[in-house]
């Protein structure tokens, strides 16, 4: 947990006042997600969880990846088909103060950028099925006074010690990312 916590501490530099944690229901990587959850709880940052990709999992099995997070505020959603987006907007209005800087956290390909794209209706936000689309913290206006901060998914899951983090900075195409990943 401490190795992941060190990587997460970079969030202090962006000074978030709120967080949306995006859980990939299809590949939840619970240990990494718990490290992010621990960060927001330790910093006493208001948050809620978006359990994304409900369209990729059997409805009867949705409770399995959610069981470690019982008791936390969770919205089941799909950024692909828009399920839950209205509830997410409502939760943002109710949970966060005007002027909030809301960091969106999650593992690679959990749907962080897709969530921000849906919420802001900003069609310029790059979304890809390839891990590593977001290479740095990016801020987007939300409503009149809030900021949504897209974060990188480069946190290593400590439950998978052979995972290697690949720096994809400077890559502009999927092919460049694949070449760099394979070197």
matplotlib code that plots the C-alpha trace (Angstrom):
import matplotlib.pyplot as plt

x = [0.0, 2.8, 4.3, 0.9, 0.4, 3.7, 2.5, -0.9, 0.7, 1.3, -2.4, -1.5, 0.1, -3.3, -5.0, -8.4, -11.4, -13.5, -13.1, -15.0, -13.5, -14.2, -14.3, -14.1, -16.7, -15.2, -11.7, -11.9, -8.3, -9.5, -6.1, -5.3, -8.8, -8.6, -5.4, -7.2, -10.1, -7.7, -6.2, -9.5, -10.6, -7.2, -7.4, -11.1, -12.0, -15.7, -16.2, -18.4, -17.8, -18.9, -19.0, -18.5, -18.9, -22.1, -22.9, -20.0, -21.0, -24.1, -26.6, -26.7, -22.9, -22.6, -22.7, -19.4, -17.0, -18.9, -18.9, -15.6, -17.1, -20.4, -21.4, -19.8, -21.8, -21.8, -23.6, -23.7, -23.1, -22.0, -20.2, -20.8, -24.6, -25.0, -26.5, -26.3, -25.0, -28.1, -27.5, -23.8, -24.7, -27.2, -24.5, -22.0, -24.5, -25.3, -21.9, -19.5, -19.5, -19.3, -15.6, -14.7, -11.7, -12.9, -10.2, -11.4, -9.5, -9.4, -7.2, -6.3, -9.4, -11.9, -13.6, -12.3, -12.0, -15.2, -17.0, -15.6, -16.5, -20.1, -20.4, -18.9, -20.1, -16.6, -16.1, -12.4, -11.6, -9.6, -11.0, -9.5, -9.7, -5.9, -4.5, -2.6, -4.7, -4.4, -0.8, -1.0, -3.6, -6.0, -8.6, -12.0, -14.7, -17.9, -20.9, -20.2, -17.6, -16.3, -13.3, -13.1, -9.5, -8.7, -6.0, -3.5, -4.2, -0.5, -0.8, 0.6, -1.6, 0.4, -1.6, 0.0, 3.8, 4.9, 3.0, 5.2, 4.3, 5.0, 5.6, 3.5, 4.3, 4.9, 2.9, 0.1, -1.2, -2.3, 0.5, 3.1, 1.8, 1.9, 5.5, 6.6, 4.8, 6.5, 10.1]
y = [0.0, 2.5, 2.2, 3.1, 5.8, 7.5, 7.7, 9.0, 11.8, 13.8, 14.7, 17.1, 19.4, 19.9, 20.7, 18.9, 19.8, 16.9, 13.6, 11.2, 7.8, 5.7, 2.0, -0.3, -3.0, -5.1, -5.0, -3.5, -3.8, -3.5, -2.9, 0.1, 1.4, 1.1, 3.1, 5.9, 5.6, 5.7, 8.9, 10.8, 9.6, 10.5, 14.0, 14.3, 15.1, 14.8, 12.0, 9.5, 6.4, 5.9, 2.1, 2.4, -0.2, -1.7, -2.5, -5.0, -7.1, -9.3, -7.4, -10.3, -10.0, -6.3, -6.7, -8.8, -6.0, -3.6, -5.7, -4.3, -0.8, -1.5, 1.5, 4.0, 6.3, 4.5, 5.2, 2.4, 3.8, 3.3, 6.1, 4.1, 4.4, 7.2, 5.1, 7.0, 10.3, 12.2, 10.8, 11.7, 15.3, 15.5, 14.1, 16.7, 19.5, 18.1, 17.0, 19.7, 23.4, 26.1, 26.6, 23.0, 21.4, 17.8, 15.2, 12.2, 9.1, 5.6, 2.9, 2.8, 2.6, 2.9, 5.7, 8.9, 10.9, 9.5, 10.6, 14.1, 14.2, 13.3, 15.7, 18.7, 17.9, 18.7, 16.7, 17.6, 15.3, 12.4, 9.0, 5.7, 2.0, 2.0, 2.5, 5.7, 8.1, 10.8, 11.6, 14.5, 16.2, 18.1, 20.6, 21.2, 23.7, 22.2, 24.4, 28.0, 27.5, 24.0, 22.3, 18.6, 17.3, 14.3, 12.2, 9.7, 6.0, 5.3, 3.9, 0.4, -2.3, -3.8, -7.0, -7.5, -7.1, -7.9, -5.0, -2.4, 1.2, 2.5, 6.3, 7.1, 10.8, 12.2, 9.5, 10.8, 7.8, 4.3, 2.9, 5.0, 3.8, 0.2, 0.5, 2.2, -0.4, -3.2, -1.8]
z = [0.0, 0.8, -2.8, -4.2, -1.6, -2.6, -6.2, -5.1, -3.1, -6.3, -6.0, -3.2, -5.8, -7.6, -4.3, -4.9, -2.8, -4.0, -5.8, -8.0, -7.8, -11.0, -10.4, -13.5, -12.8, -15.5, -14.0, -10.5, -9.3, -5.7, -4.1, -6.2, -5.9, -2.1, -2.1, -3.9, -1.5, 1.4, 0.0, -0.2, 3.2, 4.8, 3.3, 4.3, 0.7, -0.1, -2.7, -4.3, -6.4, -10.0, -10.7, -14.5, -17.3, -15.9, -19.6, -19.7, -16.7, -16.0, -13.9, -11.4, -10.9, -10.3, -6.5, -6.6, -7.6, -5.4, -2.2, -0.9, -1.1, 0.7, 2.8, 0.4, -1.9, -5.2, -8.5, -11.0, -14.5, -18.1, -19.9, -23.1, -23.0, -20.5, -17.7, -14.4, -15.8, -14.5, -11.0, -11.2, -12.1, -9.2, -6.8, -7.9, -7.2, -3.8, -2.6, -3.8, -3.1, -5.9, -6.8, -6.0, -7.8, -8.3, -9.2, -11.1, -9.9, -11.3, -12.8, -16.5, -18.7, -15.9, -17.8, -16.2, -19.4, -20.8, -17.6, -17.9, -21.6, -20.8, -17.9, -19.7, -23.2, -24.4, -27.6, -27.8, -24.8, -26.2, -25.2, -26.2, -25.4, -25.1, -21.6, -21.1, -23.0, -20.3, -19.8, -17.3, -15.0, -17.2, -15.9, -17.5, -16.5, -15.1, -14.7, -13.8, -11.1, -10.7, -12.2, -13.1, -13.1, -15.2, -13.7, -15.1, -14.4, -13.9, -10.4, -10.1, -8.6, -5.7, -6.0, -9.4, -8.6, -12.1, -13.7, -15.2, -15.6, -19.1, -19.6, -22.6, -22.6, -26.1, -27.8, -30.0, -31.7, -30.6, -32.7, -30.9, -27.5, -28.6, -29.9, -26.7, -24.5, -26.3, -26.0]

ax = plt.figure().add_subplot(projection="3d")
ax.plot(x, y, z, "-o")
ax.set_aspect("equal")
plt.show()
